[in-house]
Amino acid sequence: MAVRLGDTAPDFEADTTEGHLSFHDWLGDSWGVLFSHPKDFTPVCTTELGTVARLKPEFDKRNVKVIGLSVDPIDSHAGWAKDIEETQGTALNFPLIGDSDRKVADLYDMIHPNANDTLTVRSVFIVGPDKKVKLTLTYPASTGRNFDELLRVIDSLQLTAKYKVATPADWKDGQDVIIGSAVTDDEAKELFPNGWTTIKPYLRVLPQPNK
Ligand code: BEZ
């Protein structure tokens, strides 16, 4: 069963490189990013884990916990972690789930048999503090993900959770935003007393409210 936006992120217990954990308890009040890898000791995955380790302070700043997964066991992850530190210049600084029984992979539908019937694809799930799924992404094994894009999406998710706005194409933190289409002009006057620019009645633009 696919995990969809707005669903409660399925809870699970798992062994990780940082010990046994229960996903929802581990998340606590934080946002979370759960992302899967096809296999240990593979090139693209090695660069991805190094990249996330390097970006960890950016996730921390946004109150986001990151956790990786592959269907290889923990002792394999431990060996691979040495290679990641050696080749990527940053040590693994977040837990990596050893999902050798594919319990979590199955729960999150991370194995797509028509792509590969044993390995996980590159899935991403962003989970809010309410444990609801806010974003899902699926990449093939051959394409490494853009983790700056995940940070950009998190900025948008956190902003739009707080204000009745939406973010336009290619938006980055600090740029103008759009008033949500469900907000009437009368409501917008209350919410955004400094005003906005109406380009079309359905396209109302204003500076990012928390800047
Ligand atoms: C990689 O990470 O490079 C990779 C993993 C599994 C299949 C293909 C590529």
Residues whose N, C-alpha, C, O or C-beta is under 5 A from the ligand:
A	BS01	BEZ	P38 K39 T42 P43 V44 C45 A141 S142
